[in-house]
Amino acid sequence: MKRLLYVLLAALFGGSSLLVTACTTATGDDDDASDDDDAADDDDATEDPCAGDDDDAADPPTGNALMGQALGPDGTAYFDVALTACQGDRCLFGRTDCDGNWVIDGLDTGHFVVHNIAWPGDDQTLATFEWSSFYTLANLGDGEQKDLGVLHYPKITESFPAGSGPQSLSFGGGAVTLEYDADELDYPFPASESAAPTIGAVQVPEADYPREGYEGWEILDAWAFSPFETPLETAAGAPGHFSATVDLGAAPADPTALSLLYANYEEDINTGVFGPAENIVVDGQTISGDFSHAGLLLVVRQAL
């Protein structure tokens, strides 16, 4: 079953295309302006929404709120990228301003799933393969306005054709291996619109680790996949599973202290915590396990 959030995305944007522009700064006079006969009269000319006065700054919060700054991995701010904070069956949306700042106001108390539901680029179908999503859980108390800080859109560094039948893809020079049956891929919208789907991955830097939702654990490593939160479904309609093997770099002193957690939106909005993978095995310097959605995978160790 395709996840509710992407149905909401389709309804919100009315299709698979959403223009998301990188913000630029006005640099003075255009030396070519006098030669551009169409510049003054072209009503369809694209204007930089971030040039000139900053009229698009995110409004300060007035009630329970989550906020932060979303940037590309190189620090680029992208204007008007949609984000959401979801709790149970209720989602509230926000958008980035010219500096990448965002505010989602009017929230209840409790835990939320927070992540971007659009990506840099004007072709959102293509962008779902070129980018993953930052994803975190966050808990709000009464009257709290929580700043999640800077989170970067994970830019996919390696991708492969999704293929057909059983697949085994290696990312990061063998740092993580992902196995799945490509015939069971059930792409979410708008990735489902692609005629040439891929599976990609990128290692998440420590600064972009989820802010909350893994209490009692310490994150050792994290990988984001694209298209974000892709599930598997068997021919009989039953959920399938991905299998991942992560290289730990060295054999752990206490293998029983390690685990794998993963993002599963439909579960996380209810539990407020990342769920564990299944069939976890620590073998020498690797850890492996099975999980239902390829989105965010966390290698964790019991906190001291």
C-alpha angles and dihedrals in degrees: 000000000000113000121261095236095065090049087055089048091053091050092046097051100028094227145003099292124084121162110231114177132197110239118242133187123239109251102193131263121006107234089207096051095100091054096050104092092180100047099089097040103039105106090183095056112128112245124204103244090203099053119106123000117017099242093148099064114140112264115248114253122259101184139014103337148166120211142166145134125277119201140165116258089263093052096261115152116221118204124228099008111160121235132177141206112203132189121176107318095338125092128181121196135216136178134216120252125218092285094047092255118144138183129194107193136181096048127156122234121271135056128332140188109229126190144125117273095189131048140213112279137060095253103067094183090058091041093060088065096041095049138035123204132257107238132186141156120231135185123212127201125203111294092003123146106191123196111207091191125217118346121179126217104245107242111210111241099184132027138167135194108275090235126188132278122005114357136187115192125185121206132186095020091303097321089127132012121199121200126188145137106261091203088067097053110128103190118206122230128309094016087062088070093066122106092198108040123187137188116228140177142191132185111245116230118234092249089063098048113128111280097222143357101081101078112169092028136088117215113233100172139358135196129192121204136200138260082038117241096002111173132199126233125189124226088259091056096253122133115267127205142229120222120211133187118196125195109229094196092234138023109272120242090229113026091184090065093064130086143159123242125186142188116259109167097197091054099035095057088061103036102035091218137085111259125230124253118243130245093021114188128181109202116176106303097348135081123199137182147152127253138171104230131043102219117099124359122191128197105207141181128203108267116246 
